Amino acid sequence: MELSLLDLWYDAGTFSRGILSVLAVMSIYSLSVGAAKWFRLYRSKKQTRNFAPEFARFLQEDQLDAAIELAEEQKISHVARVLGEALNEVKPLLSDRATVTTGDINAAERAVDRQTLILLADLKKGLAVLATVGATAPFVGLLGTTMGIVNSFQGMAQSGGGGLAAVSAGISEALIATAFGLIVAIPAVWMFNYFTTVIENITVEMIYTSKEMIDFLIKSVGSEFGRSIFTKEFQAQQAASPKPPVK
């Protein structure tokens, strides 16, 4: 006996058709979200691969203006957006590096943290849909199966018939809902786990590169920045303060 989905649809009752329709909508929605998410992450990673070497070259050649312009042009790369925020925060000060202070570097680091949080929230959009479909689709299918079996036994009781043959058709029809629910849930769970792993890797990339960017900004202002400047100020204060007489 061949299984015909079209025949099962025509033979199904109103409730079973409703369950199958809900599962079909859930499947189309989750697959659409998954396809859009994959395309978004693919473009981001591809643009990052093209952006990173050129950006690093600009930094090595001390062309900060070109590095900032390159980061501003890359609207999809997650790394470019994070590094662009750090550079934009101190961009007015980079023309005269002697004016860059610890407060400026801390402001750049906070800007990076804010941008990272914004990007993470954007990258995680749609994951809740995949998690919900993966968790609920089997139960929706099980609901259709349960009601289908109930209807089969009710029909058998009303007709007065007995035996397995009297209910086999109804039970097979009911079990299709559970199978369909699993078919919808399995890709959704797979996509959720895959995208979660990819986003975790992207998060590591953003955090690592942002820390490297902050370290570069600290080193780029020379020896007058960091601990040495505070040591120098402390030494100047010590020299200006009156010394106690030596006994």
Backbone as numpy.savetxt, mean C-alpha at the origin, in Angstrom:
# Nx Ny Nz CAx CAy CAz Cx Cy Cz
-22.50 -36.59 -16.94 -23.35 -35.40 -16.94 -22.47 -34.16 -16.94
-22.63 -33.30 -17.93 -21.86 -32.09 -18.03 -22.48 -30.99 -17.16
-21.60 -30.21 -16.58 -22.04 -29.12 -15.73 -22.20 -27.87 -16.58
-23.42 -27.36 -16.64 -23.71 -26.16 -17.41 -24.08 -25.05 -16.44
-23.24 -24.03 -16.40 -23.52 -22.91 -15.49 -24.78 -22.17 -15.91
-25.03 -22.13 -17.21 -26.24 -21.45 -17.67 -27.48 -22.19 -17.23
-27.45 -23.53 -17.31 -28.59 -24.32 -16.85 -28.79 -24.19 -15.34
-27.67 -24.16 -14.60 -27.78 -23.98 -13.15 -28.39 -22.63 -12.80
-28.04 -21.60 -13.59 -28.60 -20.27 -13.33 -30.10 -20.27 -13.58
-30.53 -20.91 -14.66 -31.95 -20.94 -14.96 -32.72 -21.79 -13.96
-32.08 -22.84 -13.45 -32.75 -23.72 -12.50 -32.74 -23.18 -11.07
-31.87 -22.22 -10.81 -31.73 -21.70 -9.46 -32.95 -20.86 -9.08
-33.19 -20.84 -7.78 -34.29 -20.01 -7.28 -33.88 -18.56 -7.16
-34.83 -17.76 -6.70 -34.58 -16.31 -6.59 -33.46 -16.02 -5.59
-33.49 -16.70 -4.45 -32.48 -16.45 -3.42 -31.09 -16.87 -3.92
-31.01 -18.03 -4.57 -29.71 -18.50 -5.08 -29.18 -17.57 -6.16
-30.05 -17.07 -7.01 -29.61 -16.11 -8.02 -29.08 -14.84 -7.37
-29.74 -14.41 -6.31 -29.27 -13.22 -5.60 -27.88 -13.43 -5.02
-27.66 -14.61 -4.42 -26.34 -14.91 -3.84 -25.27 -14.94 -4.93
-25.57 -15.60 -6.04 -24.60 -15.66 -7.13 -24.33 -14.29 -7.72
-25.34 -13.44 -7.77 -25.15 -12.08 -8.29 -24.25 -11.28 -7.36
-24.45 -11.41 -6.05 -23.61 -10.71 -5.08 -22.16 -11.17 -5.20
-21.96 -12.47 -5.35 -20.60 -13.00 -5.49 -19.96 -12.53 -6.80
-20.75 -12.42 -7.84 -20.21 -11.93 -9.11 -19.76 -10.48 -8.98
-20.56 -9.66 -8.30 -20.18 -8.26 -8.09 -18.91 -8.17 -7.24
-18.85 -8.98 -6.18 -17.65 -8.99 -5.33 -16.42 -9.40 -6.12
-16.57 -10.37 -7.00 -15.44 -10.83 -7.79 -14.96 -9.74 -8.75
-15.89 -9.13 -9.46 -15.52 -8.09 -10.42 -14.87 -6.91 -9.70
-15.43 -6.53 -8.55 -14.89 -5.39 -7.80 -13.48 -5.68 -7.29
-13.28 -6.86 -6.71 -11.96 -7.19 -6.16 -10.92 -7.32 -7.27
-11.29 -7.92 -8.40 -10.35 -8.03 -9.51 -10.02 -6.66 -10.09
-10.99 -5.76 -10.14 -10.73 -4.41 -10.63 -9.78 -3.67 -9.70
-10.03 -3.78 -8.39 -9.14 -3.14 -7.42 -7.74 -3.72 -7.51
-7.64 -5.04 -7.64 -6.34 -5.68 -7.74 -5.58 -5.25 -8.99
-6.28 -5.16 -10.13 -5.62 -4.74 -11.37 -5.13 -3.30 -11.27
-5.97 -2.43 -10.72 -5.58 -1.02 -10.57 -4.40 -0.88 -9.60
-4.42 -1.65 -8.52 -3.34 -1.59 -7.54 -2.03 -2.11 -8.16
-2.10 -3.20 -8.89 -0.89 -3.73 -9.53 -0.30 -2.74 -10.51
-1.14 -2.10 -11.30 -0.66 -1.13 -12.29 -0.03 0.07 -11.60
-0.65 0.51 -10.49 -0.10 1.65 -9.74 1.27 1.33 -9.16
1.41 0.18 -8.55 2.68 -0.20 -7.95 3.74 -0.48 -9.02
3.33 -1.05 -10.14 4.27 -1.31 -11.23 4.85 -0.01 -11.77
4.00 0.98 -11.99 4.48 2.27 -12.49 5.38 2.95 -11.48
5.03 2.85 -10.19 5.84 3.48 -9.16 7.22 2.86 -9.09
7.29 1.52 -9.12 8.58 0.85 -9.05 9.41 1.10 -10.31
8.75 1.12 -11.46 9.46 1.36 -12.71 10.04 2.77 -12.74
9.26 3.75 -12.33 9.76 5.12 -12.31 10.86 5.30 -11.28
10.76 4.59 -10.16 11.81 4.66 -9.14 13.13 4.11 -9.66
13.07 3.00 -10.41 14.29 2.44 -10.98 14.96 3.41 -11.94
14.18 4.19 -12.67 14.77 5.17 -13.57 15.23 6.43 -12.83
14.56 6.74 -11.74 14.85 7.97 -11.01 16.10 7.86 -10.13
16.25 6.75 -9.44 17.28 6.63 -8.41 18.70 6.85 -8.93
19.13 6.21 -10.04 20.52 6.43 -10.49 20.80 7.88 -10.88
19.87 8.51 -11.58 20.08 9.89 -12.01 20.08 10.84 -10.81
19.20 10.59 -9.86 19.16 11.42 -8.66 20.46 11.29 -7.87
20.96 10.08 -7.73 22.22 9.86 -7.02 23.38 10.55 -7.74
23.35 10.55 -9.06 24.42 11.21 -9.81 24.40 12.71 -9.57
23.22 13.31 -9.54 23.12 14.74 -9.27 23.67 15.09 -7.88
23.37 14.23 -6.91 23.87 14.49 -5.56 25.39 14.36 -5.50
25.93 13.37 -6.17 27.38 13.19 -6.18 28.09 14.36 -6.85
27.43 14.93 -7.88 28.01 16.07 -8.58 27.64 17.39 -7.92
26.96 17.31 -6.78 26.59 18.51 -6.02 25.65 19.42 -6.82
24.80 18.83 -7.66 23.82 19.61 -8.42 22.46 19.49 -7.72
22.31 20.20 -6.63 21.10 20.07 -5.83 19.87 20.61 -6.55
20.03 21.70 -7.30 18.89 22.24 -8.04 18.36 21.24 -9.06
19.29 20.57 -9.75 18.86 19.55 -10.73 18.22 18.37 -10.03
18.73 18.00 -8.85 18.13 16.90 -8.10 16.72 17.25 -7.65
16.53 18.48 -7.18 15.19 18.91 -6.75 14.23 18.93 -7.93
14.69 19.45 -9.07 13.84 19.50 -10.26 13.46 18.10 -10.73
14.42 17.18 -10.67 14.13 15.80 -11.07 13.11 15.16 -10.14
13.24 15.40 -8.84 12.29 14.83 -7.88 10.90 15.41 -8.08
10.82 16.69 -8.43 9.51 17.32 -8.64 8.83 16.81 -9.91
9.62 16.37 -10.88 9.05 15.86 -12.13 8.45 14.47 -11.96
8.97 13.70 -11.01 8.51 12.33 -10.82 7.31 12.33 -9.87
6.12 12.26 -10.40 4.91 12.33 -9.60 4.41 10.96 -9.15
4.99 9.89 -9.68 4.49 8.55 -9.37 5.46 7.79 -8.47
6.74 8.02 -8.65 7.74 7.30 -7.86 7.60 7.63 -6.38
7.48 6.61 -5.54 7.33 6.83 -4.11 8.61 7.41 -3.51
9.76 6.96 -3.98 11.02 7.48 -3.47 11.20 8.94 -3.86
10.86 9.28 -5.10 11.01 10.66 -5.56 10.13 11.61 -4.75
8.93 11.20 -4.43 8.03 12.07 -3.67 8.54 12.29 -2.26
9.09 11.25 -1.65 9.61 11.40 -0.29 10.86 12.28 -0.28
11.80 12.02 -1.20 13.02 12.81 -1.23 12.73 14.24 -1.66
11.77 14.41 -2.54 11.40 15.76 -2.95 10.90 16.61 -1.79
10.17 15.99 -0.87 9.69 16.73 0.30 10.86 17.17 1.18
11.84 16.31 1.35 13.00 16.67 2.17 13.77 17.83 1.55
13.97 17.79 0.23 14.72 18.84 -0.42 13.94 20.15 -0.48
12.64 20.06 -0.70 11.84 21.28 -0.75 11.82 22.01 0.58
11.94 21.26 1.68 11.92 21.88 3.00 13.12 22.78 3.23
14.27 22.38 2.67 15.50 23.16 2.88 15.97 23.83 1.59
15.15 23.79 0.55 15.55 24.36 -0.73 15.94 25.84 -0.61
15.18 26.68 0.09 15.58 28.09 0.18 16.93 28.29 0.88
17.36 27.33 1.68 18.58 27.50 2.46 19.80 26.92 1.79
19.60 26.11 0.75 20.73 25.40 0.16 21.67 26.33 -0.62
21.19 27.51 -1.01 22.06 28.44 -1.70 23.17 28.94 -0.79
22.88 29.02 0.50 23.88 29.42 1.49 23.88 28.38 2.59
24.72 27.38 2.45 24.67 26.24 3.35 25.07 26.59 4.77
25.75 27.70 4.92 26.16 28.08 6.27 24.96 28.42 7.14
23.81 28.71 6.50 22.63 29.08 7.27 21.80 27.88 7.68
22.12 26.69 7.19 21.36 25.50 7.54 21.69 25.10 8.97
20.63 24.91 9.76 20.80 24.58 11.17 20.18 23.22 11.48
20.34 22.79 12.71 19.72 21.54 13.13 18.20 21.61 13.02
17.64 22.78 13.29 16.20 22.94 13.16 15.73 22.73 11.74
16.51 23.19 10.76 16.15 23.01 9.36 16.19 21.53 8.97
17.22 20.84 9.41 17.32 19.41 9.11 16.19 18.65 9.79
15.86 19.01 11.02 14.74 18.36 11.71 13.42 18.63 11.00
13.26 19.84 10.46 12.05 20.16 9.70 11.97 19.31 8.44
13.11 19.11 7.78 13.13 18.26 6.59 12.79 16.82 6.95
13.29 16.35 8.09 12.99 14.98 8.51 11.51 14.82 8.84
10.93 15.82 9.46 9.48 15.75 9.74 8.67 15.78 8.46
9.12 16.57 7.47 8.42 16.60 6.18 8.48 15.24 5.50
9.61 14.58 5.61 9.75 13.23 5.05 8.79 12.26 5.74
8.71 12.34 7.05 7.81 11.45 7.80 6.36 11.70 7.40
5.98 12.96 7.25 4.59 13.26 6.84 4.30 12.70 5.46
5.23 12.92 4.53 5.01 12.44 3.18 4.97 10.92 3.13
5.78 10.27 3.94 5.77 8.81 3.99 4.43 8.29 4.46
3.86 8.91 5.49 2.55 8.50 5.99 1.47 8.71 4.93
1.54 9.82 4.21 0.55 10.10 3.17 0.65 9.06 2.06
1.88 8.74 1.65 2.07 7.75 0.59 1.61 6.37 1.02
1.88 6.00 2.27 1.44 4.70 2.76 -0.07 4.60 2.76
-0.74 5.66 3.19 -2.20 5.66 3.18 -2.73 5.52 1.75
-2.05 6.17 0.81 -2.48 6.08 -0.59 -2.23 4.69 -1.16
-1.08 4.10 -0.82 -0.75 2.78 -1.34 -1.66 1.69 -0.77
-2.15 1.90 0.44 -2.98 0.88 1.08 -4.45 0.98 0.69
-4.81 1.97 -0.09 -6.20 2.07 -0.54 -6.57 0.84 -1.37
-7.69 0.26 -1.05 -8.16 -0.92 -1.77 -7.82 -2.23 -1.09
-6.85 -2.23 -0.19 -6.52 -3.47 0.50 -7.66 -3.94 1.39
-8.39 -2.99 1.96 -9.53 -3.36 2.81 -10.60 -4.07 1.98
-10.76 -3.66 0.73 -11.73 -4.33 -0.15 -11.32 -5.78 -0.38
-10.05 -5.99 -0.68 -9.56 -7.35 -0.93 -9.69 -8.21 0.31
-9.35 -7.64 1.48 -9.47 -8.41 2.72 -10.91 -8.76 3.02
-11.83 -7.81 2.78 -13.24 -8.06 3.05 -13.81 -9.13 2.12
-13.48 -9.04 0.84 -13.97 -10.04 -0.12 -13.41 -11.41 0.21
-12.11 -11.46 0.52 -11.49 -12.75 0.83 -12.07 -13.39 2.08
-12.49 -12.57 3.04 -13.01 -13.11 4.30 -14.49 -13.45 4.23
-15.27 -12.71 3.44 -16.72 -12.88 3.47 -17.28 -13.71 2.31
-16.57 -13.78 1.19 -17.11 -14.50 0.03 -17.43 -15.96 0.35
-16.58 -16.71 1.07 -16.96 -18.10 1.38 -18.23 -18.19 2.22
-18.43 -17.23 3.12 -19.63 -17.26 3.96 -20.87 -16.89 3.16
-20.72 -15.98 2.20 -21.85 -15.66 1.33 -22.23 -16.90 0.52
-21.24 -17.59 -0.02 -21.54 -18.82 -0.76 -22.13 -19.89 0.13
-21.65 -19.99 1.37 -22.20 -20.97 2.31 -23.65 -20.66 2.65
-23.97 -19.38 2.72 -25.36 -18.99 2.96 -26.25 -19.47 1.83
-25.79 -19.29 0.58 -26.57 -19.78 -0.56 -26.72 -21.29 -0.54
-25.66 -21.99 -0.16 -25.73 -23.45 -0.08 -26.72 -23.90 0.99
-26.66 -23.27 2.15 -27.56 -23.64 3.25 -29.01 -23.46 2.86
-29.32 -22.30 2.29 -30.70 -22.05 1.90 -31.12 -22.97 0.75
-30.20 -23.30 -0.15 -30.53 -24.22 -1.24 -30.86 -25.61 -0.72
-30.10 -26.09 0.27 -30.38 -27.41 0.85 -31.71 -27.39 1.59
-31.98 -26.30 2.30 -33.26 -26.18 3.00 -34.41 -26.25 1.99
-34.28 -25.52 0.89 -35.33 -25.54 -0.13 -35.49 -26.93 -0.75
-34.37 -27.64 -0.91 -34.45 -28.99 -1.49 -35.23 -29.93 -0.58
-34.97 -29.89 0.71 -35.70 -30.76 1.64 -37.15 -30.34 1.77
-37.40 -29.04 1.70 -38.80 -28.60 1.74 -39.56 -29.09 0.51
-38.91 -29.03 -0.66 -39.56 -29.53 -1.88 -39.80 -31.02 -1.81
-38.85 -31.76 -1.23 -39.03 -33.20 -1.10 -40.19 -33.50 -0.15
-40.31 -32.75 0.93 -41.40 -32.97 1.89 -42.75 -32.66 1.27
-42.80 -31.58 0.47 -44.08 -31.20 -0.13 -44.52 -32.20 -1.20
-43.56 -32.77 -1.93 -43.91 -33.71 -2.99 -44.15 -35.12 -2.46
-43.70 -35.38 -1.22 -43.88 -36.68 -0.63 -42.90 -37.72 -1.14
-41.92 -37.30 -1.92 -40.94 -38.23 -2.45 -39.84 -38.49 -1.44
-39.02 -39.43 -1.72 -37.91 -39.75 -0.84 -36.74 -40.25 -1.64
-35.67 -40.50 -0.96 -34.48 -41.01 -1.62 -33.54 -39.91 -2.04
-32.32 -40.35 -2.36 -31.29 -39.38 -2.73 -31.59 -38.72 -4.06
-32.18 -39.43 -4.96 -32.45 -38.86 -6.29 -33.38 -37.67 -6.21
-34.24 -37.65 -5.22 -35.21 -36.56 -5.11 -34.57 -35.25 -4.71
-33.42 -35.32 -4.02 -32.79 -34.09 -3.53 -31.42 -33.84 -4.15
-30.93 -34.75 -4.96 -29.57 -34.60 -5.48 -29.43 -33.37 -6.37
-30.44 -33.13 -7.19 -30.36 -31.97 -8.08 -30.33 -30.67 -7.28
-31.18 -30.58 -6.27 -31.21 -29.37 -5.45 -29.93 -29.17 -4.66
-29.36 -30.26 -4.13 -28.12 -30.15 -3.36 -26.96 -29.74 -4.27
-26.88 -30.31 -5.45 -25.80 -29.94 -6.38 -25.91 -28.47 -6.76
-27.14 -28.01 -6.95 -27.36 -26.59 -7.24 -26.92 -25.72 -6.08
-27.21 -26.18 -4.85 -26.85 -25.39 -3.68 -25.34 -25.34 -3.47
-24.65 -26.45 -3.73 -23.21 -26.49 -3.51 -22.43 -25.60 -4.48
-23.05 -25.28 -5.60 -22.40 -24.37 -6.55 -22.11 -23.03 -5.89
-23.00 -22.56 -5.01 -22.79 -21.27 -4.35 -21.53 -21.29 -3.49
-21.29 -22.38 -2.77 -20.07 -22.48 -1.96 -18.84 -22.51 -2.85
-18.90 -23.27 -3.94 -17.76 -23.33 -4.86 -17.47 -21.95 -5.46
-18.52 -21.25 -5.84 -18.35 -19.92 -6.42 -17.78 -18.96 -5.38
-18.23 -19.10 -4.12 -17.69 -18.25 -3.06 -16.19 -18.46 -2.87
-15.74 -19.70 -2.94 -14.31 -19.99 -2.82 -13.54 -19.46 -4.03
-14.13 -19.57 -5.20 -13.47 -19.05 -6.41 -13.27 -17.54 -6.30
-14.23 -16.85 -5.70 -14.12 -15.40 -5.52 -13.10 -15.07 -4.43
-13.09 -15.84 -3.35 -12.26 -15.51 -2.19 -10.78 -15.78 -2.41
-10.45 -16.86 -3.08 -9.05 -17.26 -3.20 -8.20 -16.20 -3.92
-8.61 -15.67 -5.08 -7.79 -14.61 -5.69 -7.71 -13.35 -4.83
-8.79 -13.02 -4.12 -8.77 -11.83 -3.28 -7.75 -11.97 -2.15
-7.71 -13.13 -1.52 -6.74 -13.36 -0.44 -5.32 -13.34 -1.00
-5.12 -13.97 -2.15 -3.80 -13.98 -2.76 -3.33 -12.57 -3.08
-4.20 -11.76 -3.68 -3.83 -10.39 -4.02 -3.56 -9.56 -2.77
-4.35 -9.76 -1.73 -4.13 -9.01 -0.49 -2.75 -9.32 0.08
-2.39 -10.58 0.16 -1.07 -10.95 0.69 0.06 -10.44 -0.19
-0.13 -10.51 -1.49 0.91 -10.04 -2.42 1.13 -8.54 -2.28
0.05 -7.77 -2.31 0.18 -6.31 -2.24 0.69 -5.87 -0.87
0.32 -6.58 0.18 0.82 -6.25 1.51 2.34 -6.40 1.55
2.85 -7.47 0.97 4.30 -7.68 0.92 5.00 -6.61 0.10
4.42 -6.28 -1.05 5.03 -5.26 -1.92 5.06 -3.91 -1.21
3.97 -3.55 -0.54 3.91 -2.26 0.15 4.90 -2.23 1.32
5.08 -3.35 2.00 6.08 -3.40 3.06 7.49 -3.15 2.50
7.78 -3.74 1.34 9.09 -3.51 0.72 9.25 -2.05 0.28
8.19 -1.47 -0.24 8.23 -0.07 -0.64 8.44 0.82 0.58
7.80 0.48 1.70 7.99 1.25 2.92 9.45 1.24 3.37
10.07 0.07 3.28 11.50 -0.02 3.63 12.32 0.87 2.70
12.02 0.87 1.41 12.74 1.71 0.46 12.59 3.18 0.81
11.38 3.61 1.13 11.15 5.02 1.44 11.88 5.43 2.72
11.80 4.59 3.74 12.46 4.93 5.00 13.98 4.96 4.82
14.52 3.96 4.14 15.97 3.89 3.96 16.48 5.09 3.16
15.84 5.37 2.02 16.32 6.48 1.19 16.13 7.82 1.87
15.06 7.97 2.64 14.86 9.24 3.35 15.94 9.46 4.41
16.32 8.39 5.11 17.40 8.51 6.09 18.72 8.85 5.40
18.96 8.24 4.24 20.17 8.56 3.49 20.16 10.02 3.04
18.96 10.51 2.68 18.85 11.91 2.25 19.14 12.86 3.40
18.62 12.55 4.58 18.88 13.39 5.74 20.37 13.37 6.09
20.99 12.20 6.02 22.43 12.12 6.28 23.21 12.96 5.28
22.77 12.94 4.02 23.45 13.75 3.00 23.33 15.22 3.31
22.14 15.65 3.73 21.96 17.07 4.06 22.83 17.48 5.23
22.97 16.59 6.19 23.82 16.90 7.35 25.27 17.04 6.91
25.72 16.10 6.08 27.12 16.14 5.66 27.39 17.25 4.65
26.38 17.64 3.89 26.61 18.60 2.81 26.90 20.01 3.32
26.54 20.32 4.56 26.76 21.67 5.06 28.13 21.81 5.70
28.92 20.74 5.65 30.30 20.85 6.06 30.50 20.71 7.55
31.72 21.04 7.98 32.10 20.82 9.38 31.45 21.81 10.32
30.82 22.85 9.78 30.19 23.83 10.66 28.83 23.35 11.16
28.44 22.14 10.74 27.13 21.63 11.15 27.30 20.48 12.12
26.28 20.25 12.89 26.29 19.10 13.76 27.00 19.36 15.06
27.71 18.37 15.53 28.34 18.48 16.84 29.42 19.55 16.85
30.14 19.70 15.71 31.25 20.63 15.70 30.80 22.07 15.94
29.61 22.43 15.40 29.17 23.81 15.58 28.81 24.09 17.04
28.22 23.10 17.70 27.89 23.28 19.10 29.16 23.31 19.94
30.12 22.49 19.56 31.40 22.51 20.27 32.08 23.86 20.11
31.97 24.38 18.89 32.60 25.68 18.63 31.93 26.79 19.42
30.58 26.77 19.46 29.85 27.78 20.23 30.17 27.66 21.71
30.28 26.43 22.19 30.60 26.23 23.59 31.99 26.75 23.91
32.94 26.50 23.01 34.29 26.99 23.22 34.33 28.50 23.19
33.53 29.11 22.30 33.49 30.57 22.24 32.91 31.16 23.53
31.86 30.53 24.05 31.27 30.99 25.30 32.26 30.84 26.46
32.99 29.73 26.45 33.97 29.52 27.50 35.08 30.55 27.45
35.47 30.90 26.21 36.55 31.88 26.07 36.09 33.27 26.50
34.80 33.58 26.24 34.29 34.91 26.58 33.99 35.06 28.06
33.71 33.98 28.74 33.38 34.06 30.17 34.63 34.32 30.97
34.53 35.12 32.04 35.72 35.40 32.88 36.18 34.15 33.59
37.48 33.97 33.61 38.04 32.82 34.29 38.31 33.14 35.74
38.09 32.21 36.65 38.37 32.45 38.04 39.87 32.56 38.28
40.28 33.42 39.21 41.71 33.58 39.45 42.33 32.29 39.95
43.55 32.07 39.49 44.27 30.87 39.89 44.94 31.11 41.23
44.66 30.26 42.19 45.24 30.41 43.52 46.61 29.76 43.57
